[in-house]
Amino acid sequence: MIEVAIAGAAGRMGRTLVEAVEASSAPIKVSAASVLLEDPMLGADIGHLALGRSLGVVAEASFENKLDAFDVLIDFTSPEATLQHLALCCQAGKAMVIGTTGFTPENLAAIDDAAKKIPIVMAPNFSVGVNLCLQLLRKAAAVLGEDVDIEISEAHHRFKKDAPSGTALKMGEVIAETLGRDLKEVAVYGREGAEPERDRKTIGFATVRAGDIVGDHTVTFASLGERVEITHKASSRMTFASGAVRAAEWVSSKPAGLYSMQDVLGLVD
């Protein structure tokens, strides 16, 4: 039985992760959970919030005293909290699944360093559909990329803090890499006022934050006579949570290293 810890278990994604683990047909269960120190769920059975029934897992403010209680920690919280959890997992030799976005280059370097000690699956999006789209984008960019304008648009709920989304940026990175471009040099984040004619080598990003949108992403490859659009729309957080649970099961038996959801799904060439 694979035992998993859920960070931020009282949050929207945390509750969904608890539900996804319990719904999985794999030999996996929730064995530890954390919530913010000021959260009213602190000290309560996390199952009551996510499932309406007891799981026998009490929500803690920290995993420091629970390092023997889990094999894999799933974290979709904040960069600061994730890095704290990363240090604990390195100390205890525990695997991690990281869905947190918004890391700085320094944060990413710390994660790379930690992956020399423990196995980590890190992805901006754990949806199987999104990861399939990344493969389609590589193909589309290779066939169309030099002859079209490329725009990436994304929409999320009003509570999402980082923009563009980690998924949109990953899509841009995949396209830029395929075309031999550096995304840092060709990305255009929003437009306003009179501008020169669009440089075809740029990759544009547009962001919407509104209501309860779970996650929409569209990449447009547009020429003067036609356009191709690759779109993914998520209607439930369960698609991300189920992918993360799949990743947790997969990484539990892997050696130290930094893996992606593409690795988990066997989509890496």
Order of alpha helices (4+ residues) and beta strands (2+ residues): beta-alpha-beta-alpha-beta-beta-alpha-beta-alpha-beta-alpha-beta-alpha-alpha-beta-beta-beta-beta-alpha-beta-alpha
